[in-house]
Amino acid sequence: MAGSCVLVFNSLGHLLLQRQNENLDWSLIEGVMEPGESLEETAARGLFKETGLRAKTYQLVTVLSGNATNDEYPHEDVYNVRAIFVAKEVEGELHNHVDQGIECKFFCLETALPNLNPSTEYVLKKTGYL
């Protein structure tokens, strides 16, 4: 599956992560590409849908694939190709989707991070942020 991950940093350099009730680990903001979308459009849609934030520009960092980017679910495994973007000039008010069990929070990368999703940890290591 093709998709995008978005790294969002606040003015202190802290990274935005999200946690969903279904797995209770923290992950990057991401989205799956819809028909006709570019990877950058996927990143923008995912960022707004999951956080309420918008970025003026998206800087492509890298494209990752392989076993470490795959997602395991109870009924199937999903094999991914992910474009990794850094959101620049981010605007808007961060919101959580409590009704959907989604919590968003900024974390300092220099301290111990919470329970990270394995693919998020892989992305952060491959991009040099961990």
Backbone atoms as SQL, in Angstrom:
CREATE TABLE atoms (id INTEGER PRIMARY KEY, chain TEXT, resi INTEGER, resn TEXT, atom TEXT, x REAL, y REAL, z REAL);
INSERT INTO atoms VALUES
  (1, 'A', 1, 'MET', 'N', 0.840, -1.167, 0.000),
  (2, 'A', 1, 'MET', 'CA', 0.000, 0.000, 0.000),
  (3, 'A', 1, 'MET', 'C', 0.892, 1.240, 0.000),
  (4, 'A', 2, 'ALA', 'N', 0.570, 2.204, -0.813),
  (5, 'A', 2, 'ALA', 'CA', 1.342, 3.449, -0.846),
  (6, 'A', 2, 'ALA', 'C', 0.736, 4.455, 0.117),
  (7, 'A', 3, 'GLY', 'N', 1.598, 5.180, 0.803),
  (8, 'A', 3, 'GLY', 'CA', 1.119, 6.178, 1.747),
  (9, 'A', 3, 'GLY', 'C', 2.213, 7.145, 2.125),
  (10, 'A', 4, 'SER', 'N', 1.867, 8.048, 3.025),
  (11, 'A', 4, 'SER', 'CA', 2.795, 9.083, 3.479),
  (12, 'A', 4, 'SER', 'C', 2.813, 9.152, 4.994),
  (13, 'A', 5, 'CYS', 'N', 3.978, 9.471, 5.535),
  (14, 'A', 5, 'CYS', 'CA', 4.142, 9.785, 6.954),
  (15, 'A', 5, 'CYS', 'C', 4.575, 11.240, 7.041),
  (16, 'A', 6, 'VAL', 'N', 4.086, 11.926, 8.071),
  (17, 'A', 6, 'VAL', 'CA', 4.407, 13.339, 8.233),
  (18, 'A', 6, 'VAL', 'C', 5.084, 13.550, 9.576),
  (19, 'A', 7, 'LEU', 'N', 6.261, 14.159, 9.535),
  (20, 'A', 7, 'LEU', 'CA', 6.945, 14.562, 10.755),
  (21, 'A', 7, 'LEU', 'C', 6.618, 16.026, 10.989),
  (22, 'A', 8, 'VAL', 'N', 6.038, 16.309, 12.148),
  (23, 'A', 8, 'VAL', 'CA', 5.650, 17.672, 12.515),
  (24, 'A', 8, 'VAL', 'C', 6.416, 18.037, 13.776),
  (25, 'A', 9, 'PHE', 'N', 7.145, 19.141, 13.714),
  (26, 'A', 9, 'PHE', 'CA', 7.909, 19.620, 14.863),
  (27, 'A', 9, 'PHE', 'C', 7.350, 20.964, 15.314),
  (28, 'A', 10, 'ASN', 'N', 7.263, 21.159, 16.639),
  (29, 'A', 10, 'ASN', 'CA', 6.835, 22.463, 17.149),
  (30, 'A', 10, 'ASN', 'C', 8.047, 23.386, 17.267),
  (31, 'A', 11, 'SER', 'N', 7.835, 24.581, 17.790),
  (32, 'A', 11, 'SER', 'CA', 8.912, 25.577, 17.876),
  (33, 'A', 11, 'SER', 'C', 10.051, 25.142, 18.802),
  (34, 'A', 12, 'LEU', 'N', 9.795, 24.182, 19.687),
  (35, 'A', 12, 'LEU', 'CA', 10.830, 23.656, 20.578),
  (36, 'A', 12, 'LEU', 'C', 11.577, 22.471, 19.965),
  (37, 'A', 13, 'GLY', 'N', 11.163, 22.062, 18.773),
  (38, 'A', 13, 'GLY', 'CA', 11.785, 20.912, 18.130),
  (39, 'A', 13, 'GLY', 'C', 11.209, 19.585, 18.571),
  (40, 'A', 14, 'HIS', 'N', 10.071, 19.611, 19.265),
  (41, 'A', 14, 'HIS', 'CA', 9.426, 18.380, 19.711),
  (42, 'A', 14, 'HIS', 'C', 8.594, 17.790, 18.573),
  (43, 'A', 15, 'LEU', 'N', 8.562, 16.480, 18.503),
  (44, 'A', 15, 'LEU', 'CA', 7.888, 15.756, 17.431),
  (45, 'A', 15, 'LEU', 'C', 6.460, 15.394, 17.824),
  (46, 'A', 16, 'LEU', 'N', 5.531, 15.596, 16.898),
  (47, 'A', 16, 'LEU', 'CA', 4.131, 15.243, 17.120),
  (48, 'A', 16, 'LEU', 'C', 3.924, 13.762, 16.836),
  (49, 'A', 17, 'LEU', 'N', 3.352, 13.065, 17.811),
  (50, 'A', 17, 'LEU', 'CA', 2.988, 11.658, 17.656),
  (51, 'A', 17, 'LEU', 'C', 1.519, 11.492, 18.001),
  (52, 'A', 18, 'GLN', 'N', 0.935, 10.410, 17.522),
  (53, 'A', 18, 'GLN', 'CA', -0.460, 10.122, 17.851),
  (54, 'A', 18, 'GLN', 'C', -0.582, 8.709, 18.397),
  (55, 'A', 19, 'ARG', 'N', -1.593, 8.532, 19.224),
  (56, 'A', 19, 'ARG', 'CA', -1.878, 7.213, 19.792),
  (57, 'A', 19, 'ARG', 'C', -3.338, 6.901, 19.529),
  (58, 'A', 20, 'GLN', 'N', -3.581, 5.681, 19.069),
  (59, 'A', 20, 'GLN', 'CA', -4.945, 5.244, 18.818),
  (60, 'A', 20, 'GLN', 'C', -5.284, 4.119, 19.774),
  (61, 'A', 21, 'ASN', 'N', -6.524, 4.112, 20.227),
  (62, 'A', 21, 'ASN', 'CA', -6.959, 3.130, 21.223),
  (63, 'A', 21, 'ASN', 'C', -6.740, 1.687, 20.794),
  (64, 'A', 22, 'GLU', 'N', -6.798, 1.425, 19.493),
  (65, 'A', 22, 'GLU', 'CA', -6.719, 0.041, 19.041),
  (66, 'A', 22, 'GLU', 'C', -5.386, -0.628, 19.339),
  (67, 'A', 23, 'ASN', 'N', -4.288, 0.141, 19.392),
  (68, 'A', 23, 'ASN', 'CA', -3.005, -0.508, 19.639),
  (69, 'A', 23, 'ASN', 'C', -2.199, 0.121, 20.771),
  (70, 'A', 24, 'LEU', 'N', -2.594, 1.281, 21.235),
  (71, 'A', 24, 'LEU', 'CA', -2.006, 1.976, 22.381),
  (72, 'A', 24, 'LEU', 'C', -0.528, 2.331, 22.232),
  (73, 'A', 25, 'ASP', 'N', 0.033, 2.203, 21.033),
  (74, 'A', 25, 'ASP', 'CA', 1.389, 2.697, 20.857),
  (75, 'A', 25, 'ASP', 'C', 1.349, 4.015, 20.089),
  (76, 'A', 26, 'TRP', 'N', 2.451, 4.726, 20.121),
  (77, 'A', 26, 'TRP', 'CA', 2.536, 6.051, 19.512),
  (78, 'A', 26, 'TRP', 'C', 3.135, 5.933, 18.116),
  (79, 'A', 27, 'SER', 'N', 2.569, 6.689, 17.187),
  (80, 'A', 27, 'SER', 'CA', 3.033, 6.615, 15.806),
  (81, 'A', 27, 'SER', 'C', 3.037, 7.991, 15.162),
  (82, 'A', 28, 'LEU', 'N', 3.675, 8.060, 14.007),
  (83, 'A', 28, 'LEU', 'CA', 3.675, 9.286, 13.221),
  (84, 'A', 28, 'LEU', 'C', 2.303, 9.503, 12.593),
  (85, 'A', 29, 'ILE', 'N', 2.064, 10.720, 12.177),
  (86, 'A', 29, 'ILE', 'CA', 0.852, 11.029, 11.432),
  (87, 'A', 29, 'ILE', 'C', 1.038, 10.423, 10.046),
  (88, 'A', 30, 'GLU', 'N', 0.053, 9.675, 9.583),
  (89, 'A', 30, 'GLU', 'CA', 0.203, 9.025, 8.289),
  (90, 'A', 30, 'GLU', 'C', -1.135, 8.882, 7.593),
  (91, 'A', 31, 'GLY', 'N', -1.066, 8.572, 6.334),
  (92, 'A', 31, 'GLY', 'CA', -2.276, 8.357, 5.556),
  (93, 'A', 31, 'GLY', 'C', -1.990, 7.431, 4.389),
  (94, 'A', 32, 'VAL', 'N', -3.026, 6.760, 3.927),
  (95, 'A', 32, 'VAL', 'CA', -2.938, 5.866, 2.778),
  (96, 'A', 32, 'VAL', 'C', -3.401, 6.634, 1.546),
  (97, 'A', 33, 'MET', 'N', -2.670, 6.486, 0.464),
  (98, 'A', 33, 'MET', 'CA', -2.974, 7.207, -0.764),
  (99, 'A', 33, 'MET', 'C', -4.334, 6.803, -1.324),
  (100, 'A', 34, 'GLU', 'N', -5.105, 7.812, -1.725),
  (101, 'A', 34, 'GLU', 'CA', -6.387, 7.586, -2.381),
  (102, 'A', 34, 'GLU', 'C', -6.205, 7.759, -3.886),
  (103, 'A', 35, 'PRO', 'N', -7.095, 7.168, -4.695),
  (104, 'A', 35, 'PRO', 'CA', -6.956, 7.280, -6.151),
  (105, 'A', 35, 'PRO', 'C', -6.830, 8.739, -6.604),
  (106, 'A', 36, 'GLY', 'N', -5.846, 8.995, -7.455),
  (107, 'A', 36, 'GLY', 'CA', -5.649, 10.321, -8.017),
  (108, 'A', 36, 'GLY', 'C', -4.808, 11.261, -7.176),
  (109, 'A', 37, 'GLU', 'N', -4.462, 10.864, -5.956),
  (110, 'A', 37, 'GLU', 'CA', -3.676, 11.718, -5.066),
  (111, 'A', 37, 'GLU', 'C', -2.185, 11.575, -5.328),
  (112, 'A', 38, 'SER', 'N', -1.462, 12.662, -5.085),
  (113, 'A', 38, 'SER', 'CA', -0.003, 12.582, -5.029),
  (114, 'A', 38, 'SER', 'C', 0.375, 12.201, -3.599),
  (115, 'A', 39, 'LEU', 'N', 1.605, 11.791, -3.395),
  (116, 'A', 39, 'LEU', 'CA', 2.051, 11.465, -2.035),
  (117, 'A', 39, 'LEU', 'C', 2.011, 12.694, -1.135),
  (118, 'A', 40, 'GLU', 'N', 2.320, 13.864, -1.677),
  (119, 'A', 40, 'GLU', 'CA', 2.244, 15.097, -0.893),
  (120, 'A', 40, 'GLU', 'C', 0.798, 15.413, -0.503),
  (121, 'A', 41, 'GLU', 'N', -0.135, 15.202, -1.412),
  (122, 'A', 41, 'GLU', 'CA', -1.551, 15.414, -1.095),
  (123, 'A', 41, 'GLU', 'C', -2.022, 14.433, -0.025),
  (124, 'A', 42, 'THR', 'N', -1.514, 13.213, -0.075),
  (125, 'A', 42, 'THR', 'CA', -1.837, 12.226, 0.958),
  (126, 'A', 42, 'THR', 'C', -1.335, 12.700, 2.315),
  (127, 'A', 43, 'ALA', 'N', -0.122, 13.234, 2.348),
  (128, 'A', 43, 'ALA', 'CA', 0.440, 13.758, 3.599),
  (129, 'A', 43, 'ALA', 'C', -0.414, 14.900, 4.136),
  (130, 'A', 44, 'ALA', 'N', -0.802, 15.822, 3.262),
  (131, 'A', 44, 'ALA', 'CA', -1.601, 16.976, 3.684),
  (132, 'A', 44, 'ALA', 'C', -2.968, 16.551, 4.207),
  (133, 'A', 45, 'ARG', 'N', -3.611, 15.624, 3.508),
  (134, 'A', 45, 'ARG', 'CA', -4.929, 15.147, 3.939),
  (135, 'A', 45, 'ARG', 'C', -4.830, 14.437, 5.283),
  (136, 'A', 46, 'GLY', 'N', -3.826, 13.570, 5.427),
  (137, 'A', 46, 'GLY', 'CA', -3.651, 12.841, 6.681),
  (138, 'A', 46, 'GLY', 'C', -3.381, 13.766, 7.850),
  (139, 'A', 47, 'LEU', 'N', -2.535, 14.768, 7.628),
  (140, 'A', 47, 'LEU', 'CA', -2.221, 15.715, 8.700),
  (141, 'A', 47, 'LEU', 'C', -3.467, 16.462, 9.148),
  (142, 'A', 48, 'PHE', 'N', -4.237, 16.981, 8.208),
  (143, 'A', 48, 'PHE', 'CA', -5.426, 17.744, 8.583),
  (144, 'A', 48, 'PHE', 'C', -6.489, 16.846, 9.221),
  (145, 'A', 49, 'LYS', 'N', -6.730, 15.699, 8.619),
  (146, 'A', 49, 'LYS', 'CA', -7.769, 14.792, 9.120),
  (147, 'A', 49, 'LYS', 'C', -7.486, 14.330, 10.551),
  (148, 'A', 50, 'GLU', 'N', -6.229, 14.025, 10.842),
  (149, 'A', 50, 'GLU', 'CA', -5.900, 13.441, 12.139),
  (150, 'A', 50, 'GLU', 'C', -5.546, 14.459, 13.213),
  (151, 'A', 51, 'THR', 'N', -5.199, 15.698, 12.799),
  (152, 'A', 51, 'THR', 'CA', -4.748, 16.671, 13.804),
  (153, 'A', 51, 'THR', 'C', -5.417, 18.038, 13.724),
  (154, 'A', 52, 'GLY', 'N', -6.024, 18.370, 12.585),
  (155, 'A', 52, 'GLY', 'CA', -6.565, 19.712, 12.388),
  (156, 'A', 52, 'GLY', 'C', -5.518, 20.716, 11.937),
  (157, 'A', 53, 'LEU', 'N', -4.296, 20.265, 11.720),
  (158, 'A', 53, 'LEU', 'CA', -3.203, 21.147, 11.314),
  (159, 'A', 53, 'LEU', 'C', -3.021, 21.128, 9.796),
  (160, 'A', 54, 'ARG', 'N', -2.488, 22.239, 9.283),
  (161, 'A', 54, 'ARG', 'CA', -2.140, 22.344, 7.863),
  (162, 'A', 54, 'ARG', 'C', -0.713, 22.868, 7.764),
  (163, 'A', 55, 'ALA', 'N', -0.023, 22.436, 6.734),
  (164, 'A', 55, 'ALA', 'CA', 1.336, 22.930, 6.486),
  (165, 'A', 55, 'ALA', 'C', 1.362, 23.643, 5.141),
  (166, 'A', 56, 'LYS', 'N', 2.164, 24.702, 5.069),
  (167, 'A', 56, 'LYS', 'CA', 2.286, 25.418, 3.792),
  (168, 'A', 56, 'LYS', 'C', 3.093, 24.610, 2.789),
  (169, 'A', 57, 'THR', 'N', 4.105, 23.901, 3.272),
  (170, 'A', 57, 'THR', 'CA', 4.917, 23.068, 2.382),
  (171, 'A', 57, 'THR', 'C', 5.271, 21.753, 3.069),
  (172, 'A', 58, 'TYR', 'N', 5.607, 20.789, 2.235),
  (173, 'A', 58, 'TYR', 'CA', 6.031, 19.470, 2.709),
  (174, 'A', 58, 'TYR', 'C', 7.363, 19.143, 2.050),
  (175, 'A', 59, 'GLN', 'N', 8.373, 18.866, 2.866),
  (176, 'A', 59, 'GLN', 'CA', 9.700, 18.526, 2.358),
  (177, 'A', 59, 'GLN', 'C', 9.850, 17.011, 2.358),
  (178, 'A', 60, 'LEU', 'N', 10.053, 16.438, 1.175),
  (179, 'A', 60, 'LEU', 'CA', 10.259, 15.000, 1.069),
  (180, 'A', 60, 'LEU', 'C', 11.628, 14.648, 1.636),
  (181, 'A', 61, 'VAL', 'N', 11.643, 13.738, 2.612),
  (182, 'A', 61, 'VAL', 'CA', 12.891, 13.317, 3.251),
  (183, 'A', 61, 'VAL', 'C', 13.422, 12.051, 2.585),
  (184, 'A', 62, 'THR', 'N', 12.547, 11.058, 2.425),
  (185, 'A', 62, 'THR', 'CA', 12.947, 9.783, 1.826),
  (186, 'A', 62, 'THR', 'C', 11.701, 8.967, 1.514),
  (187, 'A', 63, 'VAL', 'N', 11.908, 7.863, 0.827),
  (188, 'A', 63, 'VAL', 'CA', 10.852, 6.882, 0.581),
  (189, 'A', 63, 'VAL', 'C', 11.356, 5.560, 1.143),
  (190, 'A', 64, 'LEU', 'N', 10.521, 4.909, 1.950),
  (191, 'A', 64, 'LEU', 'CA', 10.917, 3.660, 2.609),
  (192, 'A', 64, 'LEU', 'C', 9.959, 2.532, 2.249),
  (193, 'A', 65, 'SER', 'N', 10.503, 1.319, 2.186),
  (194, 'A', 65, 'SER', 'CA', 9.691, 0.125, 1.973),
  (195, 'A', 65, 'SER', 'C', 10.424, -1.046, 2.609),
  (196, 'A', 66, 'GLY', 'N', 9.819, -2.200, 2.554),
  (197, 'A', 66, 'GLY', 'CA', 10.449, -3.388, 3.118),
  (198, 'A', 66, 'GLY', 'C', 9.757, -3.841, 4.388),
  (199, 'A', 67, 'ASN', 'N', 10.253, -4.914, 4.956),
  (200, 'A', 67, 'ASN', 'CA', 9.607, -5.538, 6.111),
  (201, 'A', 67, 'ASN', 'C', 9.371, -4.595, 7.277),
  (202, 'A', 68, 'ALA', 'N', 10.289, -3.682, 7.531),
  (203, 'A', 68, 'ALA', 'CA', 10.164, -2.802, 8.699),
  (204, 'A', 68, 'ALA', 'C', 9.044, -1.780, 8.559),
  (205, 'A', 69, 'THR', 'N', 8.547, -1.565, 7.358),
  (206, 'A', 69, 'THR', 'CA', 7.456, -0.596, 7.180),
  (207, 'A', 69, 'THR', 'C', 6.095, -1.274, 7.108),
  (208, 'A', 70, 'ASN', 'N', 6.073, -2.574, 7.233),
  (209, 'A', 70, 'ASN', 'CA', 4.812, -3.306, 7.147),
  (210, 'A', 70, 'ASN', 'C', 4.030, -3.202, 8.445),
  (211, 'A', 71, 'ASP', 'N', 2.720, -3.315, 8.322),
  (212, 'A', 71, 'ASP', 'CA', 1.837, -3.287, 9.484),
  (213, 'A', 71, 'ASP', 'C', 1.198, -4.653, 9.661),
  (214, 'A', 72, 'GLU', 'N', 1.174, -5.114, 10.896),
  (215, 'A', 72, 'GLU', 'CA', 0.555, -6.404, 11.202),
  (216, 'A', 72, 'GLU', 'C', -0.776, -6.172, 11.890),
  (217, 'A', 73, 'TYR', 'N', -1.793, -6.828, 11.377),
  (218, 'A', 73, 'TYR', 'CA', -3.135, -6.747, 11.946),
  (219, 'A', 73, 'TYR', 'C', -3.610, -8.159, 12.244),
  (220, 'A', 74, 'PRO', 'N', -4.630, -8.303, 13.092),
  (221, 'A', 74, 'PRO', 'CA', -5.090, -9.645, 13.450),
  (222, 'A', 74, 'PRO', 'C', -5.474, -10.519, 12.251),
  (223, 'A', 75, 'HIS', 'N', -6.034, -9.910, 11.203),
  (224, 'A', 75, 'HIS', 'CA', -6.538, -10.708, 10.087),
  (225, 'A', 75, 'HIS', 'C', -5.691, -10.625, 8.820),
  (226, 'A', 76, 'GLU', 'N', -4.706, -9.694, 8.802),
  (227, 'A', 76, 'GLU', 'CA', -3.865, -9.579, 7.617),
  (228, 'A', 76, 'GLU', 'C', -2.646, -8.713, 7.910),
  (229, 'A', 77, 'ASP', 'N', -1.644, -8.853, 7.083),
  (230, 'A', 77, 'ASP', 'CA', -0.480, -7.977, 7.126),
  (231, 'A', 77, 'ASP', 'C', -0.544, -7.067, 5.910),
  (232, 'A', 78, 'VAL', 'N', -0.126, -5.822, 6.086),
  (233, 'A', 78, 'VAL', 'CA', -0.152, -4.846, 5.004),
  (234, 'A', 78, 'VAL', 'C', 1.283, -4.460, 4.678),
  (235, 'A', 79, 'TYR', 'N', 1.640, -4.548, 3.406),
  (236, 'A', 79, 'TYR', 'CA', 2.984, -4.223, 2.939),
  (237, 'A', 79, 'TYR', 'C', 2.968, -2.819, 2.357),
  (238, 'A', 80, 'ASN', 'N', 3.824, -1.948, 2.886),
  (239, 'A', 80, 'ASN', 'CA', 3.746, -0.523, 2.590),
  (240, 'A', 80, 'ASN', 'C', 4.962, 0.023, 1.864),
  (241, 'A', 81, 'VAL', 'N', 4.712, 1.064, 1.090),
  (242, 'A', 81, 'VAL', 'CA', 5.730, 1.964, 0.564),
  (243, 'A', 81, 'VAL', 'C', 5.335, 3.323, 1.112),
  (244, 'A', 82, 'ARG', 'N', 6.229, 3.953, 1.878),
  (245, 'A', 82, 'ARG', 'CA', 5.882, 5.207, 2.548),
  (246, 'A', 82, 'ARG', 'C', 6.829, 6.327, 2.146),
  (247, 'A', 83, 'ALA', 'N', 6.220, 7.443, 1.753),
  (248, 'A', 83, 'ALA', 'CA', 6.980, 8.672, 1.529),
  (249, 'A', 83, 'ALA', 'C', 7.005, 9.419, 2.854),
  (250, 'A', 84, 'ILE', 'N', 8.187, 9.841, 3.280),
  (251, 'A', 84, 'ILE', 'CA', 8.342, 10.520, 4.563),
  (252, 'A', 84, 'ILE', 'C', 8.550, 12.010, 4.299),
  (253, 'A', 85, 'PHE', 'N', 7.667, 12.826, 4.864),
  (254, 'A', 85, 'PHE', 'CA', 7.721, 14.275, 4.689),
  (255, 'A', 85, 'PHE', 'C', 7.918, 14.968, 6.029),
  (256, 'A', 86, 'VAL', 'N', 8.563, 16.132, 5.998),
  (257, 'A', 86, 'VAL', 'CA', 8.575, 17.040, 7.141),
  (258, 'A', 86, 'VAL', 'C', 7.644, 18.186, 6.775),
  (259, 'A', 87, 'ALA', 'N', 6.669, 18.446, 7.639),
  (260, 'A', 87, 'ALA', 'CA', 5.732, 19.548, 7.429),
  (261, 'A', 87, 'ALA', 'C', 6.411, 20.856, 7.824),
  (262, 'A', 88, 'LYS', 'N', 6.301, 21.855, 6.966),
  (263, 'A', 88, 'LYS', 'CA', 6.921, 23.164, 7.209),
  (264, 'A', 88, 'LYS', 'C', 5.837, 24.227, 7.324),
  (265, 'A', 89, 'GLU', 'N', 6.081, 25.211, 8.185),
  (266, 'A', 89, 'GLU', 'CA', 5.146, 26.324, 8.392),
  (267, 'A', 89, 'GLU', 'C', 3.745, 25.796, 8.727),
  (268, 'A', 90, 'VAL', 'N', 3.682, 25.080, 9.823),
  (269, 'A', 90, 'VAL', 'CA', 2.443, 24.430, 10.255),
  (270, 'A', 90, 'VAL', 'C', 1.537, 25.438, 10.944),
  (271, 'A', 91, 'GLU', 'N', 0.257, 25.379, 10.590),
  (272, 'A', 91, 'GLU', 'CA', -0.744, 26.290, 11.147),
  (273, 'A', 91, 'GLU', 'C', -1.946, 25.496, 11.634),
  (274, 'A', 92, 'GLY', 'N', -2.734, 26.146, 12.484),
  (275, 'A', 92, 'GLY', 'CA', -3.972, 25.544, 12.958),
  (276, 'A', 92, 'GLY', 'C', -3.895, 25.192, 14.424),
  (277, 'A', 93, 'GLU', 'N', -4.992, 24.695, 14.922),
  (278, 'A', 93, 'GLU', 'CA', -5.084, 24.300, 16.322),
  (279, 'A', 93, 'GLU', 'C', -5.123, 22.780, 16.412),
  (280, 'A', 94, 'LEU', 'N', -4.173, 22.234, 17.151),
  (281, 'A', 94, 'LEU', 'CA', -4.094, 20.786, 17.319),
  (282, 'A', 94, 'LEU', 'C', -5.315, 20.285, 18.071),
  (283, 'A', 95, 'HIS', 'N', -5.946, 19.260, 17.532),
  (284, 'A', 95, 'HIS', 'CA', -7.089, 18.673, 18.232),
  (285, 'A', 95, 'HIS', 'C', -6.976, 17.155, 18.253),
  (286, 'A', 96, 'ASN', 'N', -7.605, 16.588, 19.247),
  (287, 'A', 96, 'ASN', 'CA', -7.676, 15.141, 19.399),
  (288, 'A', 96, 'ASN', 'C', -9.067, 14.688, 18.994),
  (289, 'A', 97, 'HIS', 'N', -9.154, 13.500, 18.434),
  (290, 'A', 97, 'HIS', 'CA', -10.448, 12.907, 18.095),
  (291, 'A', 97, 'HIS', 'C', -10.820, 11.928, 19.210),
  (292, 'A', 98, 'VAL', 'N', -11.302, 12.473, 20.309),
  (293, 'A', 98, 'VAL', 'CA', -11.635, 11.634, 21.463),
  (294, 'A', 98, 'VAL', 'C', -12.668, 10.583, 21.074),
  (295, 'A', 99, 'ASP', 'N', -13.624, 10.972, 20.240),
  (296, 'A', 99, 'ASP', 'CA', -14.666, 10.034, 19.820),
  (297, 'A', 99, 'ASP', 'C', -14.092, 8.863, 19.024),
  (298, 'A', 100, 'GLN', 'N', -12.948, 9.069, 18.376),
  (299, 'A', 100, 'GLN', 'CA', -12.298, 8.009, 17.612),
  (300, 'A', 100, 'GLN', 'C', -11.136, 7.385, 18.385),
  (301, 'A', 101, 'GLY', 'N', -10.924, 7.844, 19.603),
  (302, 'A', 101, 'GLY', 'CA', -9.854, 7.296, 20.426),
  (303, 'A', 101, 'GLY', 'C', -8.471, 7.700, 19.976),
  (304, 'A', 102, 'ILE', 'N', -8.345, 8.900, 19.393),
  (305, 'A', 102, 'ILE', 'CA', -7.047, 9.372, 18.915),
  (306, 'A', 102, 'ILE', 'C', -6.558, 10.508, 19.801),
  (307, 'A', 103, 'GLU', 'N', -5.327, 10.368, 20.293),
  (308, 'A', 103, 'GLU', 'CA', -4.692, 11.401, 21.104),
  (309, 'A', 103, 'GLU', 'C', -3.422, 11.844, 20.395),
  (310, 'A', 104, 'CYS', 'N', -3.180, 13.149, 20.325),
  (311, 'A', 104, 'CYS', 'CA', -1.969, 13.701, 19.711),
  (312, 'A', 104, 'CYS', 'C', -1.184, 14.476, 20.758),
  (313, 'A', 105, 'LYS', 'N', 0.151, 14.338, 20.706),
  (314, 'A', 105, 'LYS', 'CA', 0.984, 14.994, 21.704),
  (315, 'A', 105, 'LYS', 'C', 2.397, 15.183, 21.143),
  (316, 'A', 106, 'PHE', 'N', 3.056, 16.293, 21.540),
  (317, 'A', 106, 'PHE', 'CA', 4.437, 16.544, 21.142),
  (318, 'A', 106, 'PHE', 'C', 5.390, 15.925, 22.162),
  (319, 'A', 107, 'PHE', 'N', 6.477, 15.320, 21.647),
  (320, 'A', 107, 'PHE', 'CA', 7.476, 14.683, 22.497),
  (321, 'A', 107, 'PHE', 'C', 8.870, 15.186, 22.133),
  (322, 'A', 108, 'CYS', 'N', 9.702, 15.350, 23.149),
  (323, 'A', 108, 'CYS', 'CA', 11.102, 15.715, 22.956),
  (324, 'A', 108, 'CYS', 'C', 11.864, 14.469, 22.501),
  (325, 'A', 109, 'LEU', 'N', 12.594, 14.572, 21.409),
  (326, 'A', 109, 'LEU', 'CA', 13.339, 13.425, 20.889),
  (327, 'A', 109, 'LEU', 'C', 14.586, 13.107, 21.705),
  (328, 'A', 110, 'GLU', 'N', 15.010, 14.037, 22.547),
  (329, 'A', 110, 'GLU', 'CA', 16.231, 13.834, 23.328),
  (330, 'A', 110, 'GLU', 'C', 15.982, 13.074, 24.626),
  (331, 'A', 111, 'THR', 'N', 14.742, 12.843, 24.954),
  (332, 'A', 111, 'THR', 'CA', 14.404, 12.063, 26.142),
  (333, 'A', 111, 'THR', 'C', 13.785, 10.745, 25.696),
  (334, 'A', 112, 'ALA', 'N', 13.550, 9.879, 26.623),
  (335, 'A', 112, 'ALA', 'CA', 12.953, 8.591, 26.289),
  (336, 'A', 112, 'ALA', 'C', 11.563, 8.798, 25.697),
  (337, 'A', 113, 'LEU', 'N', 11.349, 8.214, 24.551),
  (338, 'A', 113, 'LEU', 'CA', 10.042, 8.308, 23.908),
  (339, 'A', 113, 'LEU', 'C', 9.135, 7.216, 24.446),
  (340, 'A', 114, 'PRO', 'N', 7.842, 7.434, 24.357),
  (341, 'A', 114, 'PRO', 'CA', 6.892, 6.431, 24.846),
  (342, 'A', 114, 'PRO', 'C', 6.915, 5.185, 23.963),
  (343, 'A', 115, 'ASN', 'N', 6.049, 4.271, 24.250),
  (344, 'A', 115, 'ASN', 'CA', 5.906, 3.037, 23.492),
  (345, 'A', 115, 'ASN', 'C', 5.679, 3.357, 22.013),
  (346, 'A', 116, 'LEU', 'N', 6.742, 3.272, 21.212),
  (347, 'A', 116, 'LEU', 'CA', 6.638, 3.613, 19.794),
  (348, 'A', 116, 'LEU', 'C', 6.177, 2.426, 18.964),
  (349, 'A', 117, 'ASN', 'N', 5.365, 2.710, 17.971),
  (350, 'A', 117, 'ASN', 'CA', 5.012, 1.740, 16.958),
  (351, 'A', 117, 'ASN', 'C', 6.318, 1.327, 16.266),
  (352, 'A', 118, 'PRO', 'N', 6.545, 0.036, 16.006),
  (353, 'A', 118, 'PRO', 'CA', 7.809, -0.402, 15.403),
  (354, 'A', 118, 'PRO', 'C', 8.134, 0.290, 14.075),
  (355, 'A', 119, 'SER', 'N', 7.136, 0.516, 13.229),
  (356, 'A', 119, 'SER', 'CA', 7.430, 1.165, 11.953),
  (357, 'A', 119, 'SER', 'C', 7.782, 2.637, 12.153),
  (358, 'A', 120, 'THR', 'N', 7.209, 3.283, 13.175),
  (359, 'A', 120, 'THR', 'CA', 7.567, 4.669, 13.491),
  (360, 'A', 120, 'THR', 'C', 9.012, 4.737, 13.968),
  (361, 'A', 121, 'GLU', 'N', 9.400, 3.811, 14.826),
  (362, 'A', 121, 'GLU', 'CA', 10.784, 3.774, 15.302),
  (363, 'A', 121, 'GLU', 'C', 11.748, 3.580, 14.127),
  (364, 'A', 122, 'TYR', 'N', 11.381, 2.704, 13.209),
  (365, 'A', 122, 'TYR', 'CA', 12.203, 2.459, 12.021),
  (366, 'A', 122, 'TYR', 'C', 12.340, 3.735, 11.184),
  (367, 'A', 123, 'VAL', 'N', 11.226, 4.425, 10.940),
  (368, 'A', 123, 'VAL', 'CA', 11.248, 5.662, 10.152),
  (369, 'A', 123, 'VAL', 'C', 12.144, 6.700, 10.816),
  (370, 'A', 124, 'LEU', 'N', 12.003, 6.873, 12.120),
  (371, 'A', 124, 'LEU', 'CA', 12.800, 7.877, 12.831),
  (372, 'A', 124, 'LEU', 'C', 14.291, 7.539, 12.798),
  (373, 'A', 125, 'LYS', 'N', 14.628, 6.264, 12.879),
  (374, 'A', 125, 'LYS', 'CA', 16.038, 5.862, 12.792),
  (375, 'A', 125, 'LYS', 'C', 16.578, 6.058, 11.377),
  (376, 'A', 126, 'LYS', 'N', 15.810, 5.655, 10.370),
  (377, 'A', 126, 'LYS', 'CA', 16.259, 5.772, 8.981),
  (378, 'A', 126, 'LYS', 'C', 16.400, 7.226, 8.537),
  (379, 'A', 127, 'THR', 'N', 15.632, 8.128, 9.133),
  (380, 'A', 127, 'THR', 'CA', 15.696, 9.544, 8.757),
  (381, 'A', 127, 'THR', 'C', 16.651, 10.330, 9.647),
  (382, 'A', 128, 'GLY', 'N', 17.265, 9.654, 10.632),
  (383, 'A', 128, 'GLY', 'CA', 18.262, 10.296, 11.477),
  (384, 'A', 128, 'GLY', 'C', 17.712, 11.090, 12.648),
  (385, 'A', 129, 'TYR', 'N', 16.437, 10.942, 12.938),
  (386, 'A', 129, 'TYR', 'CA', 15.853, 11.661, 14.074),
  (387, 'A', 129, 'TYR', 'C', 15.998, 10.893, 15.380),
  (388, 'A', 130, 'LEU', 'N', 16.327, 9.620, 15.332),
  (389, 'A', 130, 'LEU', 'CA', 16.603, 8.812, 16.536),
  (390, 'A', 130, 'LEU', 'C', 18.010, 8.252, 16.436);
